[in-house]
Each structure stands twice: as C-alpha cells, then as structure tokens.
Amino acid sequence: MGALPPTVTWLGVDVPDVVELRARLLPGDLTRVFPASITEPDWARLLLPLVGERRDVLVLTEGVLMYLDPAGLRSFLVSCRTVFPAAELVADYFHPRIALSGLHPIVKATGARFRSGARGGRGLAAAAPGWEKVSDHRVMERVSLAHRAAGGLFRLLALGAPAYSVARLRAAPPAG
C-alpha cells in the first residue's frame, strides 16, 4: 500500500491481543489499530483523539456484526451514529435464517456462534435509529456458479432477501 492521502486517517479497532500480533506481523502497515472492543458502549468515543475534528468517517466491518447479539448490534450502531454523525458504514451480514442456523462452515469449524442477522440492508439500517440504506451488494452469488444457484434459491424462498450480502449505510441527517 502506498501513502495515504493527507485527508485520510485509517484506523482499526480490535482486541489488544490482535493489535499486538498485527503490529508484529505487519510492521509497515499504515493502518493505526486501536485496542478496544466494539462491544463496549464508549468504543467510538475513545477514537475521537485520533480522529480529531473530523466526524465524516467510513466504518468498515468485515465478519464482525454477525457475532453481536441484537442488543450489541444496536449498541454498536448507536455508538457510530452518536460519535460520528456523518458516518457511512459498510458491513457484511447474513440473513437471520443462515446466521442463527449454526450451519455456516465457519461456525462449524471454529465453534463460534453467529448471534444476529438482517433481512437486507434496510433491515440492518433498522437495527438502530438514524441509519439509512444506501446500497446492498450481493456477494455470495459472485463466488461461484453453485453459490449463485444457492443464493437465487434462497432469495426465492426468503421473498427476495439475500442469504449473504454487503450493505452500505449512511447516518441519516437529523430530523427537523
């Protein structure tokens, strides 16, 4: 990765053990990874000294939100929206039938547990007040022909909702 433009500050948030490991394995990485847990209510506020006056942030979550229970998902979204009122969020998610089934290969292989899902980008945005869906990108169907067929069948059975997708959300402007 080359130099970041001066208008960009790339921050990561992860648990302390992962931050330490990442620093050892990626010593030249331009991402500044901050040790915190998104399950703590003030996690976003802890980033304010690193962000400065900028509040127009892009929050990227990959393989994270499905591990939060509905209350944790709501808390995460409320924290983002409160601390970064001009935020955009890009997040992947599973439909609840997939997420909560315990049948996903990652869950089976690791013993982890998915605890939440969404029935589309609008459903993810509705998990907490102040968010609106910008777009939804079906990624499962792009993996292979078999995934495309499975995704299409799932959408048919789930009345159009995707099995796995990536949503782009935007903090809605304040009402009034």
N, C-alpha and C positions, 0 to 999 in steps of 0.2 A: 504494500500500500504506500502511495506517495504521501506528500504533505497534505494535511487537511487545509481547506481554505480558512482564512482567519475568522470568518463568520461562523465557523462550525466548531462546537465543542462536543466531542464524542465521549460520553460517559457510559459506563456499565455499572450494574448493580448485581452483586452476587454474595453468597455467604462467604465469610472470612477464609475458610479453607480453600475454596475455589479461587478467590482473589490471589491468595499466596501462590498456589500452584500455577495459575495463569502467568503471574509475574516471572516465575522461574522458567516456564516453558516458552514464553513469548516476550523476551526482554525488550525488543524494539517496537512492540505494539503501541500504536498511537492512542488506543482507547484507554481512558482513565477509568479503571474499575474500582468502584467504591464498595467497601464491605458493609452490607446492610441486608436486611430481609424485607422483601415486599409484603410479607405478612404482618409487619409491624405498622401501626397506623401512621407514624411520622416518617416513614422511609423517604418519601419525596421531599419533605421539608429539610431533611439532612443534606440534600443535594444543593440547596439554594446557594451556599457559599461557593460552590463550584460552577454554578450556572451564572451567578451574578444577577444583573438586572434583566437578563433575557428570560422570558417566560414562554416564548414560542418554540416549544421543543417537540421533537418527534420521539415518541416512545415505541421501541421495538421489543416485542416479546415473542420468543420462539420456543415452543414446547414448554410453556410455563403456566398459562392460565388454567389449563385443564386440571392441574394439580391442586388448585384452590377450590375450597368448597364455595357454595353460592355467597355466603357472608364474606368470605375472604376476597372473592372476585369483586363484590360490591365495594369493599373497603379499598382495594387496590385502585379501582376506577375512580372512586370519590377522592382519594389522595391525589391522583394525577390531575383531576379536574380542578381541585381546590388550589393546589400549589402552582400548577401550570395552566392558567385559564385559556391560553391559546394553543393548547397541545393538540397534536394528532397522534393517534395510536395505530400501530399495525400489529395485528395479533392473529395467530392461527388458533383454530378451535375445532372441536369435534361436535357433531350432533349429540345430544344427550343419550340417545339410544346406543351410540357407539362408545361414548366416553364412559358411561356408567355400566356397561355390559361386563367389563372385566375381560373381554375377549381380545383386546388390541394386543398385537405381538410384543410391544414394549412392556405393557403391563404384565403379560405372562412371563416374559424373560427376566424381568427385574423384581417382580413382586410389588412394584409401585402401584398406586391406585389413582386413577383419574377421579376427580370429585365434582366436576361441573362440565357443562357443555352448553351449546347455543344452537338454536334452530335457524341460524343465519346471522348475517351481520347486524340486522335490525334487532334481533334477539340479544346479541352481545351488547349492543348500544343500550338496550333497555335494562340491562342488569344494574345500572346506576343512573341517577338523574344527570342531565346535562351533556349527554353524548348523542351524536347523530351519525348514522352510517353514511360514508362517502362512497364506498365500493366494496364489492365482495369478489374474491378471485378463487375459483375452484381449482385447487392444485392437485387433488387426488387424481382427477381424470387425465392429468398430464404425465403421470408416472409411466403408465404402460397401457396397452390395449385392454388387458384384464381389469386394471383399475378403472379405466373409462367405462367398461361394461358394468362393473360393480357399482361405480358412482352413479351411473344412469339408472340402474335398477333401484338403488337406494332412494334417489330423488323421486322416482315414480312412487315408491311405497311411502315415502315421507312427505308426500304432497308438495314436492318441489324443493324441500330443504336439502342442502348438501350434507354428505357424510363428514367431510373434512374440507376446510376452506381457510382462507386468509381474508380478514376484514380490515378495512381502513376506516377508522372512526375519527371524528373531529369533535372537539369540545364545542358544544353549541353556544352561540352568543347568548349572553344573559337576556332574559325576557324583559320587555318594557323599554 
